[in-house]
Amino acid sequence: MNPSRVAVLLWVALIVVLLVVEIAEVTHTFTLPIQSAIGDPLSFVFALVFTTILALVGAIFIGIYISTRLLSPSGFTPFEEEMLRMRKEVAELGHAVEEIRRAVAPETATPPPPIPPEDDP
């Protein structure tokens, strides 16, 4: 197995574990009654540390995901590539039309008169 597959499998395993923990949290599997927290401070501290560790792992995972998305070099999308091709084709057509115009109209011909500016009231 190459290293990238191992990394993907580890991340998938971590996500599955976090999903199981989240489902257990939502279904109140980890819920402690308030009397237990007051009567046994060790379980309360354990719950706080457990929640903090889960929050840190989630924050690290989200940070890695965002930084990977921002820092990964990405090429042009297919739409952008097509637009660049069309731009090149339009420029080539413009050059071809200019060559045809030069071939049809001799250089000695007088240019058309300029358009007079409009008078503003």
C-alpha positions in Angstrom: 0.0 0.0 0.0 1.4 3.4 -0.9 1.6 6.1 1.8 -1.2 8.2 0.5 -3.7 5.3 0.8 -2.5 4.6 4.3 -3.1 8.3 5.2 -6.5 8.2 3.6 -7.4 5.0 5.5 -6.2 6.6 8.8 -8.3 9.7 8.2 -11.3 7.6 7.3 -10.9 5.6 10.5 -10.6 8.7 12.5 -13.7 10.2 11.0 -15.6 7.0 11.6 -14.5 7.0 15.3 -15.5 10.6 15.6 -18.9 9.9 14.0 -19.5 7.0 16.5 -18.6 9.2 19.4 -20.9 12.0 18.1 -23.8 9.6 17.7 -23.1 8.3 21.2 -23.1 11.9 22.5 -26.4 12.7 20.7 -28.1 9.6 22.0 -26.9 10.5 25.5 -24.7 7.4 25.9 -22.0 9.6 27.5 -24.4 11.8 29.5 -23.7 11.9 33.2 -26.4 12.9 35.7 -25.7 16.2 37.6 -25.6 14.3 40.9 -22.8 12.1 39.5 -20.8 15.1 38.5 -21.1 16.7 41.9 -20.6 13.5 43.8 -17.7 12.3 41.7 -15.5 15.2 40.5 -13.1 12.8 38.8 -15.8 11.8 36.3 -16.7 15.4 35.6 -13.0 16.2 34.9 -12.8 13.2 32.7 -15.8 14.4 30.7 -14.3 17.9 30.3 -11.0 16.5 29.2 -12.7 14.1 26.8 -14.8 16.8 25.2 -11.7 19.1 25.0 -9.7 16.4 23.2 -12.5 15.8 20.8 -12.8 19.5 20.1 -9.0 19.7 19.5 -9.0 16.8 17.1 -11.9 18.2 15.2 -10.3 21.6 15.0 -7.0 20.1 13.8 -8.9 18.1 11.2 -10.8 21.1 9.9 -7.5 23.2 9.9 -5.7 20.5 7.9 -8.6 20.3 5.4 -8.8 24.1 5.0 -5.1 24.6 4.7 -4.8 21.7 2.1 -7.6 23.3 0.0 -6.0 26.7 0.2 -2.4 25.7 -0.4 -2.8 23.0 -3.0 -2.0 24.1 -6.5 -4.9 23.6 -8.8 -5.1 24.1 -12.5 -7.8 25.7 -14.5 -11.2 24.2 -14.5 -12.5 22.8 -17.8 -14.7 25.9 -18.2 -11.7 28.2 -17.8 -9.6 26.1 -20.2 -12.4 26.4 -22.8 -12.7 30.1 -22.3 -8.9 30.5 -22.8 -9.2 28.4 -26.0 -12.0 30.6 -27.2 -10.1 33.7 -26.5 -7.2 32.4 -28.6 -9.5 31.5 -31.4 -11.1 35.0 -31.3 -7.7 36.6 -31.4 -6.7 34.5 -34.4 -10.0 35.4 -36.2 -9.3 39.0 -35.5 -5.9 38.7 -37.1 -7.3 36.9 -40.1 -10.0 39.5 -40.6 -7.4 42.2 -40.4 -5.3 40.5 -43.1 -8.4 40.1 -45.3 -9.2 43.8 -44.8 -5.7 44.8 -45.8 -5.8 42.5 -48.9 -9.2 43.8 -50.0 -8.8 47.5 -49.3 -5.7 49.1 -50.6 -3.5 51.2 -48.3 -3.8 54.3 -50.5 -7.6 54.6 -49.9 -8.7 57.5 -47.8 -9.9 56.6 -44.4 -13.6 57.2 -43.6 -14.3 60.7 -42.1 -14.3 60.9 -38.3 -17.7 60.9 -36.5 -18.4 64.4 -35.2 -18.9 64.6 -31.4 -22.5 65.0 -30.1 -23.5 68.3 -28.8 -24.6 68.2 -25.2 -27.6 70.5 -24.4 
